[in-house]
Amino acid sequence: MRSLFWRILASFWLAIALVAGLSILLGHMLNQDAWILSRHPGLNTLAADWTQTYESQGEDAAQDILQQRKRQYHIDVQVLNESGDPVVRGTFPRRAAAFEARQNNDDRRLPWRRLTDEFTSEKTGDTYLFIYRIPHPELDAWHRESLLWPLSALGIALVVLTLFSLLVTFSITRPLNRLRGAVHDLGQTTYQQNSLAKLANRRDEFGVLANDFNRMGARLQSLIGSQRQLLRDVSHELRSPLARLRIALALAERASPEEREKLWPRLTRECDRLEALISEILVLARVDADNASAEAVDLNALLGTLQKDAQLGSPEQTVRLEAEPQLNLTGWPTMIERAVDNLLRNAQRFNPVGSRSNCKPRDKASGSWSACATMARGCRPSI
Protein backbone atom coordinates (compact mmCIF):
# COMPACT_ATOMS: atom_id res chain seq x y z
CA MET A 1 0.00 0.00 0.00
CA ARG A 2 1.37 3.42 -1.00
CA SER A 3 0.48 5.07 2.23
CA LEU A 4 -0.39 8.75 2.21
CA PHE A 5 1.25 8.99 5.61
CA TRP A 6 4.71 8.25 4.17
CA ARG A 7 4.29 10.73 1.33
CA ILE A 8 3.40 13.54 3.72
CA LEU A 9 6.22 12.55 6.08
CA ALA A 10 8.72 12.48 3.20
CA SER A 11 7.57 15.93 2.06
CA PHE A 12 8.15 17.46 5.47
CA TRP A 13 11.52 15.75 5.89
CA LEU A 14 12.64 16.89 2.44
CA ALA A 15 11.64 20.46 3.20
CA ILE A 16 13.37 20.41 6.58
CA ALA A 17 16.54 18.86 5.12
CA LEU A 18 16.77 21.42 2.31
CA VAL A 19 16.14 24.39 4.57
CA ALA A 20 18.62 23.14 7.17
CA GLY A 21 21.28 22.40 4.55
CA LEU A 22 20.95 25.77 2.88
CA SER A 23 20.96 27.55 6.25
CA ILE A 24 24.19 25.82 7.23
CA LEU A 25 25.70 26.62 3.83
CA LEU A 26 24.79 30.29 4.02
CA GLY A 27 25.97 30.47 7.59
CA HIS A 28 29.39 29.14 6.61
CA MET A 29 29.58 31.52 3.70
CA LEU A 30 28.73 34.63 5.66
CA ASN A 31 30.35 34.00 9.03
CA GLN A 32 33.20 31.48 8.78
CA ASP A 33 36.77 32.60 8.07
CA ALA A 34 37.59 29.19 6.63
CA TRP A 35 34.94 29.68 3.95
CA ILE A 36 36.49 32.98 2.87
CA LEU A 37 40.02 31.58 2.91
CA SER A 38 39.04 28.59 0.81
CA ARG A 39 36.73 30.37 -1.68
CA HIS A 40 38.06 33.90 -2.18
CA PRO A 41 40.12 33.99 -5.41
CA GLY A 42 42.69 36.31 -3.87
CA LEU A 43 43.32 34.08 -0.85
CA ASN A 44 42.66 30.41 -1.70
CA THR A 45 46.08 29.81 -3.36
CA LEU A 46 48.09 32.73 -2.02
CA ALA A 47 49.83 30.86 0.83
CA ALA A 48 51.01 28.01 -1.38
CA ASP A 49 52.10 30.29 -4.24
CA TRP A 50 53.94 32.68 -1.92
CA THR A 51 55.80 29.91 -0.06
CA GLN A 52 56.94 28.25 -3.28
CA THR A 53 58.08 31.60 -4.73
CA TYR A 54 59.84 32.64 -1.52
CA GLU A 55 61.76 29.39 -1.19
CA SER A 56 62.72 29.23 -4.86
CA GLN A 57 63.14 32.88 -5.92
CA GLY A 58 63.74 34.86 -2.75
CA GLU A 59 62.22 37.77 -0.87
CA ASP A 60 61.83 40.19 -3.76
CA ALA A 61 59.76 37.78 -5.84
CA ALA A 62 57.65 36.90 -2.81
CA GLN A 63 57.07 40.58 -2.11
CA ASP A 64 56.00 41.11 -5.71
CA ILE A 65 53.27 38.47 -5.29
CA LEU A 66 51.89 40.33 -2.28
CA GLN A 67 51.98 43.66 -4.16
CA GLN A 68 50.19 42.09 -7.13
CA ARG A 69 47.41 40.70 -4.93
CA LYS A 70 46.99 44.13 -3.26
CA ARG A 71 46.58 45.86 -6.62
CA GLN A 72 44.15 43.22 -7.93
CA TYR A 73 42.02 42.45 -4.83
CA HIS A 74 42.89 45.35 -2.43
CA ILE A 75 44.06 42.85 0.19
CA ASP A 76 46.91 43.68 2.56
CA VAL A 77 49.09 40.73 3.59
CA GLN A 78 51.70 40.20 6.31
CA VAL A 79 53.80 37.04 6.59
CA LEU A 80 55.43 36.10 9.91
CA ASN A 81 57.79 33.29 10.73
CA GLU A 82 57.60 30.96 13.73
CA SER A 83 59.31 33.63 15.90
CA GLY A 84 56.70 36.24 15.00
CA ASP A 85 59.04 38.36 12.90
CA PRO A 86 58.10 39.57 9.41
CA VAL A 87 59.56 37.43 6.66
CA VAL A 88 59.09 40.13 4.01
CA ARG A 89 58.08 43.75 4.13
CA GLY A 90 54.43 42.99 3.31
CA THR A 91 51.78 45.43 2.15
CA PHE A 92 50.20 46.54 5.39
CA PRO A 93 51.23 50.19 6.16
CA ARG A 94 52.67 50.99 9.57
CA ARG A 95 50.15 53.79 10.00
CA ALA A 96 47.30 51.27 9.52
CA ALA A 97 48.98 48.89 11.95
CA ALA A 98 49.15 51.59 14.59
CA PHE A 99 45.47 52.42 14.05
CA GLU A 100 44.56 48.75 14.39
CA ALA A 101 46.53 48.52 17.63
CA ARG A 102 44.67 51.48 19.07
CA GLN A 103 41.34 49.79 18.27
CA ASN A 104 42.47 46.61 20.07
CA ASN A 105 42.00 44.54 16.89
CA ASP A 106 38.21 44.94 17.08
CA ASP A 107 36.93 44.13 13.56
CA ARG A 108 33.65 45.84 14.27
CA ARG A 109 35.45 49.17 14.55
CA LEU A 110 37.96 48.60 11.75
CA PRO A 111 37.40 49.32 8.05
CA TRP A 112 38.72 45.88 7.16
CA ARG A 113 38.33 42.27 8.21
CA ARG A 114 41.37 40.53 9.66
CA LEU A 115 41.97 36.87 8.82
CA THR A 116 44.88 34.60 9.75
CA ASP A 117 46.08 31.37 8.20
CA GLU A 118 49.03 29.08 8.92
CA PHE A 119 50.86 27.26 6.14
CA THR A 120 53.65 24.69 6.47
CA SER A 121 56.12 24.26 3.65
CA GLU A 122 56.44 20.72 2.36
CA LYS A 123 59.98 21.41 1.18
CA THR A 124 61.61 22.92 4.30
CA GLY A 125 59.00 22.22 6.97
CA ASP A 126 58.90 25.86 8.03
CA THR A 127 55.56 27.27 9.19
CA TYR A 128 54.43 30.73 8.12
CA LEU A 129 51.62 32.84 9.56
CA PHE A 130 49.67 34.83 6.95
CA ILE A 131 47.66 37.82 8.16
CA TYR A 132 45.13 39.13 5.66
CA ARG A 133 43.23 42.39 5.92
CA ILE A 134 40.32 42.67 3.48
CA PRO A 135 38.37 45.96 3.23
CA HIS A 136 34.71 45.53 4.00
CA PRO A 137 33.54 46.90 0.61
CA GLU A 138 35.73 44.37 -1.17
CA LEU A 139 34.48 41.54 1.06
CA ASP A 140 30.85 42.58 0.59
CA ALA A 141 31.24 42.69 -3.18
CA TRP A 142 32.76 39.21 -3.18
CA HIS A 143 29.95 37.98 -0.94
CA ARG A 144 27.37 39.23 -3.42
CA GLU A 145 29.08 37.44 -6.27
CA SER A 146 29.69 34.26 -4.29
CA LEU A 147 26.04 34.13 -3.21
CA LEU A 148 24.80 33.79 -6.77
CA TRP A 149 25.12 30.02 -7.01
CA PRO A 150 23.83 29.28 -3.47
CA LEU A 151 20.86 31.55 -4.14
CA SER A 152 20.33 29.77 -7.45
CA ALA A 153 20.44 26.46 -5.60
CA LEU A 154 17.99 27.87 -3.08
CA GLY A 155 15.65 28.98 -5.88
CA ILE A 156 15.82 25.56 -7.54
CA ALA A 157 15.16 23.90 -4.19
CA LEU A 158 12.16 26.13 -3.59
CA VAL A 159 10.78 25.32 -7.04
CA VAL A 160 11.21 21.60 -6.39
CA LEU A 161 9.60 21.92 -2.98
CA THR A 162 6.73 23.94 -4.46
CA LEU A 163 6.05 21.36 -7.16
CA PHE A 164 6.28 18.50 -4.68
CA SER A 165 4.02 20.33 -2.24
CA LEU A 166 1.49 20.97 -4.99
CA LEU A 167 1.57 17.29 -5.92
CA VAL A 168 0.98 16.23 -2.31
CA THR A 169 -1.69 18.92 -1.86
CA PHE A 170 -3.60 17.86 -4.96
CA SER A 171 -3.30 14.20 -3.97
CA ILE A 172 -5.12 15.11 -0.73
CA THR A 173 -7.59 17.80 -1.83
CA ARG A 174 -8.89 16.09 -4.99
CA PRO A 175 -10.01 12.91 -3.18
CA LEU A 176 -11.49 15.06 -0.44
CA ASN A 177 -13.47 17.03 -3.02
CA ARG A 178 -14.76 13.78 -4.51
CA LEU A 179 -15.75 12.53 -1.09
CA ARG A 180 -17.44 15.86 -0.35
CA GLY A 181 -19.42 15.58 -3.58
CA ALA A 182 -20.38 12.00 -2.72
CA VAL A 183 -21.55 13.10 0.74
CA HIS A 184 -23.64 15.85 -0.88
CA ASP A 185 -25.17 13.38 -3.35
CA LEU A 186 -25.88 10.96 -0.53
CA GLY A 187 -27.69 13.67 1.38
CA GLN A 188 -29.74 14.45 -1.76
CA THR A 189 -30.42 10.69 -2.29
CA THR A 190 -28.73 10.88 -5.71
CA TYR A 191 -25.57 9.01 -4.75
CA GLN A 192 -24.06 6.68 -7.36
CA GLN A 193 -21.38 4.19 -6.34
CA ASN A 194 -19.52 4.56 -9.64
CA SER A 195 -18.78 8.20 -8.73
CA LEU A 196 -16.02 6.92 -6.41
CA ALA A 197 -14.90 4.03 -8.61
CA LYS A 198 -11.51 5.58 -9.50
CA LEU A 199 -10.89 6.69 -5.94
CA ALA A 200 -11.74 3.22 -4.62
CA ASN A 201 -9.01 1.72 -6.83
CA ARG A 202 -6.30 3.67 -5.02
CA ARG A 203 -4.06 1.69 -2.73
CA ASP A 204 -3.80 4.21 0.08
CA GLU A 205 -5.98 5.50 2.89
CA PHE A 206 -8.28 7.31 0.47
CA GLY A 207 -8.93 4.07 -1.40
CA VAL A 208 -9.86 2.33 1.85
CA LEU A 209 -12.05 5.29 2.81
CA ALA A 210 -13.78 5.27 -0.59
CA ASN A 211 -14.53 1.54 -0.31
CA ASP A 212 -15.95 2.01 3.18
CA PHE A 213 -17.97 4.99 1.96
CA ASN A 214 -19.36 2.93 -0.94
CA ARG A 215 -20.47 0.23 1.47
CA MET A 216 -22.01 2.83 3.75
CA GLY A 217 -23.77 4.52 0.81
CA ALA A 218 -25.15 1.21 -0.44
CA ARG A 219 -26.38 0.36 3.03
CA LEU A 220 -28.02 3.77 3.51
CA GLN A 221 -29.67 3.60 0.10
CA SER A 222 -30.95 0.15 0.96
CA LEU A 223 -32.37 1.43 4.23
CA ILE A 224 -33.95 4.43 2.51
CA GLY A 225 -35.47 2.15 -0.10
CA SER A 226 -36.76 -0.15 2.62
CA GLN A 227 -38.37 2.74 4.45
CA ARG A 228 -40.03 3.98 1.27
CA GLN A 229 -41.25 0.48 0.49
CA LEU A 230 -42.53 0.22 4.05
CA LEU A 231 -44.57 3.39 3.66
CA ARG A 232 -46.08 2.02 0.46
CA ASP A 233 -46.85 -1.36 1.96
CA VAL A 234 -48.23 -0.26 5.31
CA SER A 235 -51.53 0.89 3.85
CA HIS A 236 -51.78 -2.28 1.78
CA GLU A 237 -51.08 -4.54 4.73
CA LEU A 238 -53.46 -2.72 7.06
CA ARG A 239 -56.38 -3.08 4.68
CA SER A 240 -56.66 -6.86 5.05
CA PRO A 241 -57.42 -7.08 8.82
CA LEU A 242 -59.63 -4.00 8.57
CA ALA A 243 -61.61 -5.58 5.71
CA ARG A 244 -62.05 -8.80 7.64
CA LEU A 245 -63.20 -6.84 10.67
CA ARG A 246 -65.83 -5.06 8.59
CA ILE A 247 -67.04 -8.38 7.11
CA ALA A 248 -67.21 -10.03 10.52
CA LEU A 249 -69.09 -7.03 11.95
CA ALA A 250 -71.53 -7.07 9.06
CA LEU A 251 -72.14 -10.81 9.58
CA ALA A 252 -72.55 -10.27 13.31
CA GLU A 253 -75.22 -7.63 12.72
CA ARG A 254 -77.33 -10.07 10.67
CA ALA A 255 -76.50 -13.22 12.69
CA SER A 256 -78.48 -14.75 15.48
CA PRO A 257 -77.20 -14.52 19.05
CA GLU A 258 -75.79 -18.06 18.85
CA GLU A 259 -73.93 -17.36 15.59
CA ARG A 260 -72.80 -14.00 16.92
CA GLU A 261 -71.09 -15.70 19.84
CA LYS A 262 -69.07 -17.73 17.33
CA LEU A 263 -67.94 -14.58 15.51
CA TRP A 264 -66.61 -12.76 18.59
CA PRO A 265 -63.34 -14.82 18.71
CA ARG A 266 -62.83 -14.00 15.03
CA LEU A 267 -63.21 -10.28 15.72
CA THR A 268 -60.84 -10.51 18.66
CA ARG A 269 -58.22 -12.30 16.57
CA GLU A 270 -58.44 -9.73 13.78
CA CYS A 271 -57.94 -6.95 16.30
CA ASP A 272 -54.93 -8.81 17.67
CA ARG A 273 -53.54 -9.19 14.15
CA LEU A 274 -53.95 -5.50 13.50
CA GLU A 275 -52.15 -4.65 16.72
CA ALA A 276 -49.38 -7.13 15.93
CA LEU A 277 -48.96 -5.63 12.45
CA ILE A 278 -48.48 -2.17 13.88
CA SER A 279 -45.98 -3.53 16.40
CA GLU A 280 -44.03 -5.33 13.69
CA ILE A 281 -43.62 -2.11 11.75
CA LEU A 282 -41.58 -0.78 14.66
CA VAL A 283 -39.22 -3.77 14.64
CA LEU A 284 -38.81 -3.95 10.87
CA ALA A 285 -35.38 -2.39 11.09
CA ARG A 286 -34.32 -5.16 13.45
CA VAL A 287 -35.51 -7.80 11.00
CA ASP A 288 -33.82 -5.98 8.11
CA ALA A 289 -30.53 -5.99 9.97
CA ASP A 290 -30.77 -9.79 10.43
CA ASN A 291 -30.64 -9.36 14.17
CA ALA A 292 -34.07 -10.85 14.87
CA SER A 293 -34.10 -14.49 15.94
CA ALA A 294 -35.81 -16.83 13.44
CA GLU A 295 -37.84 -19.85 14.52
CA ALA A 296 -39.29 -23.02 13.04
CA VAL A 297 -42.61 -22.62 11.22
CA ASP A 298 -45.16 -25.41 10.65
CA LEU A 299 -46.33 -24.44 7.19
CA ASN A 300 -49.29 -26.84 7.01
CA ALA A 301 -50.85 -25.47 10.20
CA LEU A 302 -50.25 -21.91 9.02
CA LEU A 303 -51.88 -22.63 5.62
CA GLY A 304 -54.90 -24.18 7.31
CA THR A 305 -55.51 -21.04 9.34
CA LEU A 306 -55.07 -18.79 6.32
CA GLN A 307 -57.50 -20.94 4.29
CA LYS A 308 -60.24 -20.46 6.87
CA ASP A 309 -59.65 -16.71 6.96
CA ALA A 310 -59.67 -16.42 3.16
CA GLN A 311 -62.85 -18.49 2.94
CA LEU A 312 -64.50 -16.22 5.49
CA GLY A 313 -63.59 -13.13 3.48
CA SER A 314 -64.96 -14.56 0.18
CA PRO A 315 -67.59 -17.23 0.94
CA GLU A 316 -68.63 -17.39 -2.71
CA GLN A 317 -65.12 -18.56 -3.80
CA THR A 318 -63.57 -21.91 -3.04
CA VAL A 319 -60.13 -21.66 -1.44
CA ARG A 320 -57.85 -24.70 -1.26
CA LEU A 321 -54.23 -24.67 -0.13
CA GLU A 322 -51.92 -27.64 -0.52
CA ALA A 323 -48.32 -28.17 0.58
CA GLU A 324 -45.89 -31.03 0.98
CA PRO A 325 -46.47 -33.05 4.15
CA GLN A 326 -44.36 -32.01 7.12
CA LEU A 327 -43.02 -28.96 5.32
CA ASN A 328 -41.19 -26.87 7.91
CA LEU A 329 -39.53 -23.51 7.40
CA THR A 330 -37.17 -21.44 9.48
CA GLY A 331 -38.08 -17.77 9.61
CA TRP A 332 -40.54 -15.32 11.10
CA PRO A 333 -44.05 -16.86 11.30
CA THR A 334 -45.90 -13.56 11.24
CA MET A 335 -44.04 -12.36 8.17
CA ILE A 336 -44.64 -15.63 6.32
CA GLU A 337 -48.31 -15.61 7.30
CA ARG A 338 -48.75 -12.10 5.99
CA ALA A 339 -46.96 -12.91 2.72
CA VAL A 340 -49.11 -15.96 2.00
CA ASP A 341 -52.22 -14.06 3.02
CA ASN A 342 -51.27 -11.35 0.52
CA LEU A 343 -51.05 -14.00 -2.24
CA LEU A 344 -54.48 -15.35 -1.34
CA ARG A 345 -56.10 -11.94 -1.31
CA ASN A 346 -54.57 -11.07 -4.68
CA ALA A 347 -55.79 -14.36 -6.14
CA GLN A 348 -59.29 -13.72 -4.84
CA ARG A 349 -59.29 -10.11 -6.02
CA PHE A 350 -58.15 -10.69 -9.58
CA ASN A 351 -59.98 -13.95 -10.32
CA PRO A 352 -63.75 -14.08 -10.86
CA VAL A 353 -65.94 -16.59 -9.12
CA GLY A 354 -65.59 -20.02 -10.67
CA SER A 355 -62.05 -19.56 -12.11
CA ARG A 356 -58.96 -21.21 -10.75
CA SER A 357 -55.68 -19.82 -9.47
CA ASN A 358 -52.72 -21.86 -8.24
CA CYS A 359 -50.41 -20.58 -5.48
CA LYS A 360 -47.76 -23.11 -4.55
CA PRO A 361 -44.29 -23.18 -2.98
CA ARG A 362 -41.51 -22.99 -5.54
CA ASP A 363 -38.50 -23.89 -3.43
CA LYS A 364 -38.84 -26.04 -0.32
CA ALA A 365 -35.40 -25.16 0.96
CA SER A 366 -35.80 -21.42 0.85
CA GLY A 367 -39.57 -21.30 1.31
CA SER A 368 -40.01 -18.81 -1.56
CA TRP A 369 -43.39 -18.56 -3.27
CA SER A 370 -44.73 -18.01 -6.77
CA ALA A 371 -48.27 -17.41 -7.93
CA CYS A 372 -50.08 -17.51 -11.23
CA ALA A 373 -53.62 -17.02 -12.44
CA THR A 374 -55.74 -17.62 -15.47
CA MET A 375 -56.30 -13.94 -16.00
CA ALA A 376 -53.79 -11.62 -17.62
CA ARG A 377 -53.16 -9.59 -14.44
CA GLY A 378 -52.48 -12.73 -12.49
CA CYS A 379 -51.81 -13.37 -8.84
CA ARG A 380 -48.88 -11.14 -7.80
CA PRO A 381 -46.20 -12.76 -5.59
CA SER A 382 -45.43 -11.11 -2.31
CA ILE A 383 -42.19 -12.93 -1.41
C-alpha positions in Angstrom: 0.0 0.0 0.0 1.4 3.4 -1.0 0.5 5.1 2.2 -0.4 8.7 2.2 1.3 9.0 5.6 4.7 8.2 4.2 4.3 10.7 1.3 3.4 13.5 3.7 6.2 12.5 6.1 8.7 12.5 3.2 7.6 15.9 2.1 8.2 17.5 5.5 11.5 15.8 5.9 12.6 16.9 2.4 11.6 20.5 3.2 13.4 20.4 6.6 16.5 18.9 5.1 16.8 21.4 2.3 16.1 24.4 4.6 18.6 23.1 7.2 21.3 22.4 4.6 21.0 25.8 2.9 21.0 27.5 6.2 24.2 25.8 7.2 25.7 26.6 3.8 24.8 30.3 4.0 26.0 30.5 7.6 29.4 29.1 6.6 29.6 31.5 3.7 28.7 34.6 5.7 30.3 34.0 9.0 33.2 31.5 8.8 36.8 32.6 8.1 37.6 29.2 6.6 34.9 29.7 3.9 36.5 33.0 2.9 40.0 31.6 2.9 39.0 28.6 0.8 36.7 30.4 -1.7 38.1 33.9 -2.2 40.1 34.0 -5.4 42.7 36.3 -3.9 43.3 34.1 -0.9 42.7 30.4 -1.7 46.1 29.8 -3.4 48.1 32.7 -2.0 49.8 30.9 0.8 51.0 28.0 -1.4 52.1 30.3 -4.2 53.9 32.7 -1.9 55.8 29.9 -0.1 56.9 28.3 -3.3 58.1 31.6 -4.7 59.8 32.6 -1.5 61.8 29.4 -1.2 62.7 29.2 -4.9 63.1 32.9 -5.9 63.7 34.9 -2.7 62.2 37.8 -0.9 61.8 40.2 -3.8 59.8 37.8 -5.8 57.6 36.9 -2.8 57.1 40.6 -2.1 56.0 41.1 -5.7 53.3 38.5 -5.3 51.9 40.3 -2.3 52.0 43.7 -4.2 50.2 42.1 -7.1 47.4 40.7 -4.9 47.0 44.1 -3.3 46.6 45.9 -6.6 44.1 43.2 -7.9 42.0 42.5 -4.8 42.9 45.3 -2.4 44.1 42.8 0.2 46.9 43.7 2.6 49.1 40.7 3.6 51.7 40.2 6.3 53.8 37.0 6.6 55.4 36.1 9.9 57.8 33.3 10.7 57.6 31.0 13.7 59.3 33.6 15.9 56.7 36.2 15.0 59.0 38.4 12.9 58.1 39.6 9.4 59.6 37.4 6.7 59.1 40.1 4.0 58.1 43.7 4.1 54.4 43.0 3.3 51.8 45.4 2.2 50.2 46.5 5.4 51.2 50.2 6.2 52.7 51.0 9.6 50.1 53.8 10.0 47.3 51.3 9.5 49.0 48.9 12.0 49.1 51.6 14.6 45.5 52.4 14.1 44.6 48.8 14.4 46.5 48.5 17.6 44.7 51.5 19.1 41.3 49.8 18.3 42.5 46.6 20.1 42.0 44.5 16.9 38.2 44.9 17.1 36.9 44.1 13.6 33.6 45.8 14.3 35.5 49.2 14.6 38.0 48.6 11.8 37.4 49.3 8.1 38.7 45.9 7.2 38.3 42.3 8.2 41.4 40.5 9.7 42.0 36.9 8.8 44.9 34.6 9.7 46.1 31.4 8.2 49.0 29.1 8.9 50.9 27.3 6.1 53.7 24.7 6.5 56.1 24.3 3.7 56.4 20.7 2.4 60.0 21.4 1.2 61.6 22.9 4.3 59.0 22.2 7.0 58.9 25.9 8.0 55.6 27.3 9.2 54.4 30.7 8.1 51.6 32.8 9.6 49.7 34.8 7.0 47.7 37.8 8.2 45.1 39.1 5.7 43.2 42.4 5.9 40.3 42.7 3.5 38.4 46.0 3.2 34.7 45.5 4.0 33.5 46.9 0.6 35.7 44.4 -1.2 34.5 41.5 1.1 30.9 42.6 0.6 31.2 42.7 -3.2 32.8 39.2 -3.2 30.0 38.0 -0.9 27.4 39.2 -3.4 29.1 37.4 -6.3 29.7 34.3 -4.3 26.0 34.1 -3.2 24.8 33.8 -6.8 25.1 30.0 -7.0 23.8 29.3 -3.5 20.9 31.5 -4.1 20.3 29.8 -7.5 20.4 26.5 -5.6 18.0 27.9 -3.1 15.7 29.0 -5.9 15.8 25.6 -7.5 15.2 23.9 -4.2 12.2 26.1 -3.6 10.8 25.3 -7.0 11.2 21.6 -6.4 9.6 21.9 -3.0 6.7 23.9 -4.5 6.1 21.4 -7.2 6.3 18.5 -4.7 4.0 20.3 -2.2 1.5 21.0 -5.0 1.6 17.3 -5.9 1.0 16.2 -2.3 -1.7 18.9 -1.9 -3.6 17.9 -5.0 -3.3 14.2 -4.0 -5.1 15.1 -0.7 -7.6 17.8 -1.8 -8.9 16.1 -5.0 -10.0 12.9 -3.2 -11.5 15.1 -0.4 -13.5 17.0 -3.0 -14.8 13.8 -4.5 -15.8 12.5 -1.1 -17.4 15.9 -0.4 -19.4 15.6 -3.6 -20.4 12.0 -2.7 -21.6 13.1 0.7 -23.6 15.8 -0.9 -25.2 13.4 -3.3 -25.9 11.0 -0.5 -27.7 13.7 1.4 -29.7 14.5 -1.8 -30.4 10.7 -2.3 -28.7 10.9 -5.7 -25.6 9.0 -4.8 -24.1 6.7 -7.4 -21.4 4.2 -6.3 -19.5 4.6 -9.6 -18.8 8.2 -8.7 -16.0 6.9 -6.4 -14.9 4.0 -8.6 -11.5 5.6 -9.5 -10.9 6.7 -5.9 -11.7 3.2 -4.6 -9.0 1.7 -6.8 -6.3 3.7 -5.0 -4.1 1.7 -2.7 -3.8 4.2 0.1 -6.0 5.5 2.9 -8.3 7.3 0.5 -8.9 4.1 -1.4 -9.9 2.3 1.8 -12.1 5.3 2.8 -13.8 5.3 -0.6 -14.5 1.5 -0.3 -15.9 2.0 3.2 -18.0 5.0 2.0 -19.4 2.9 -0.9 -20.5 0.2 1.5 -22.0 2.8 3.7 -23.8 4.5 0.8 -25.1 1.2 -0.4 -26.4 0.4 3.0 -28.0 3.8 3.5 -29.7 3.6 0.1 -31.0 0.1 1.0 -32.4 1.4 4.2 -33.9 4.4 2.5 -35.5 2.1 -0.1 -36.8 -0.1 2.6 -38.4 2.7 4.5 -40.0 4.0 1.3 -41.2 0.5 0.5 -42.5 0.2 4.0 -44.6 3.4 3.7 -46.1 2.0 0.5 -46.8 -1.4 2.0 -48.2 -0.3 5.3 -51.5 0.9 3.9 -51.8 -2.3 1.8 -51.1 -4.5 4.7 -53.5 -2.7 7.1 -56.4 -3.1 4.7 -56.7 -6.9 5.1 -57.4 -7.1 8.8 -59.6 -4.0 8.6 -61.6 -5.6 5.7 -62.1 -8.8 7.6 -63.2 -6.8 10.7 -65.8 -5.1 8.6 -67.0 -8.4 7.1 -67.2 -10.0 10.5 -69.1 -7.0 11.9 -71.5 -7.1 9.1 -72.1 -10.8 9.6 -72.5 -10.3 13.3 -75.2 -7.6 12.7 -77.3 -10.1 10.7 -76.5 -13.2 12.7 -78.5 -14.7 15.5 -77.2 -14.5 19.1 -75.8 -18.1 18.9 -73.9 -17.4 15.6 -72.8 -14.0 16.9 -71.1 -15.7 19.8 -69.1 -17.7 17.3 -67.9 -14.6 15.5 -66.6 -12.8 18.6 -63.3 -14.8 18.7 -62.8 -14.0 15.0 -63.2 -10.3 15.7 -60.8 -10.5 18.7 -58.2 -12.3 16.6 -58.4 -9.7 13.8 -57.9 -6.9 16.3 -54.9 -8.8 17.7 -53.5 -9.2 14.2 -54.0 -5.5 13.5 -52.1 -4.7 16.7 -49.4 -7.1 15.9 -49.0 -5.6 12.5 -48.5 -2.2 13.9 -46.0 -3.5 16.4 -44.0 -5.3 13.7 -43.6 -2.1 11.8 -41.6 -0.8 14.7 -39.2 -3.8 14.6 -38.8 -4.0 10.9 -35.4 -2.4 11.1 -34.3 -5.2 13.4 -35.5 -7.8 11.0 -33.8 -6.0 8.1 -30.5 -6.0 10.0 -30.8 -9.8 10.4 -30.6 -9.4 14.2 -34.1 -10.9 14.9 -34.1 -14.5 15.9 -35.8 -16.8 13.4 -37.8 -19.8 14.5 -39.3 -23.0 13.0 -42.6 -22.6 11.2 -45.2 -25.4 10.6 -46.3 -24.4 7.2 -49.3 -26.8 7.0 -50.9 -25.5 10.2 -50.3 -21.9 9.0 -51.9 -22.6 5.6 -54.9 -24.2 7.3 -55.5 -21.0 9.3 -55.1 -18.8 6.3 -57.5 -20.9 4.3 -60.2 -20.5 6.9 -59.6 -16.7 7.0 -59.7 -16.4 3.2 -62.9 -18.5 2.9 -64.5 -16.2 5.5 -63.6 -13.1 3.5 -65.0 -14.6 0.2 -67.6 -17.2 0.9 -68.6 -17.4 -2.7 -65.1 -18.6 -3.8 -63.6 -21.9 -3.0 -60.1 -21.7 -1.4 -57.8 -24.7 -1.3 -54.2 -24.7 -0.1 -51.9 -27.6 -0.5 -48.3 -28.2 0.6 -45.9 -31.0 1.0 -46.5 -33.0 4.2 -44.4 -32.0 7.1 -43.0 -29.0 5.3 -41.2 -26.9 7.9 -39.5 -23.5 7.4 -37.2 -21.4 9.5 -38.1 -17.8 9.6 -40.5 -15.3 11.1 -44.1 -16.9 11.3 -45.9 -13.6 11.2 -44.0 -12.4 8.2 -44.6 -15.6 6.3 -48.3 -15.6 7.3 -48.7 -12.1 6.0 -47.0 -12.9 2.7 -49.1 -16.0 2.0 -52.2 -14.1 3.0 -51.3 -11.4 0.5 -51.1 -14.0 -2.2 -54.5 -15.4 -1.3 -56.1 -11.9 -1.3 -54.6 -11.1 -4.7 -55.8 -14.4 -6.1 -59.3 -13.7 -4.8 -59.3 -10.1 -6.0 -58.1 -10.7 -9.6 -60.0 -13.9 -10.3 -63.8 -14.1 -10.9 -65.9 -16.6 -9.1 -65.6 -20.0 -10.7 -62.1 -19.6 -12.1 -59.0 -21.2 -10.7 -55.7 -19.8 -9.5 -52.7 -21.9 -8.2 -50.4 -20.6 -5.5 -47.8 -23.1 -4.5 -44.3 -23.2 -3.0 -41.5 -23.0 -5.5 -38.5 -23.9 -3.4 -38.8 -26.0 -0.3 -35.4 -25.2 1.0 -35.8 -21.4 0.9 -39.6 -21.3 1.3 -40.0 -18.8 -1.6 -43.4 -18.6 -3.3 -44.7 -18.0 -6.8 -48.3 -17.4 -7.9 -50.1 -17.5 -11.2 -53.6 -17.0 -12.4 -55.7 -17.6 -15.5 -56.3 -13.9 -16.0 -53.8 -11.6 -17.6 -53.2 -9.6 -14.4 -52.5 -12.7 -12.5 -51.8 -13.4 -8.8 -48.9 -11.1 -7.8 -46.2 -12.8 -5.6 -45.4 -11.1 -2.3 -42.2 -12.9 -1.4 
